[in-house]
Amino acid sequence: MKKSGMAKMQAMKLSGKMKQPGTAAPFGQVAPVVLDRRDQRKLDQSLGLVPFAVKLNSDLVQQVQTLAQQRECGVNELVAELLKQALAAQ
């Protein structure tokens, strides 16, 4: 590989590292642990979670997000709870 090709590869590698989220925390606080996608996927699989993609109306999504903020929980937990309630009602 030519020297210019090596320099281009190093620049791409550096720019990729710069795009990743930082792990710096405010003074006196512990930095949060950031898992990469592979580790997060393994953790989800060990918990029995399966990705389930659906397409919803934007108004419905906004309602779910608002309700999740009001309950101070995640959207995933809220959707799971709502689905369980709807399926139990049938």
Long-range contacts (C-beta under 8 A, 24 or more apart in sequence): none
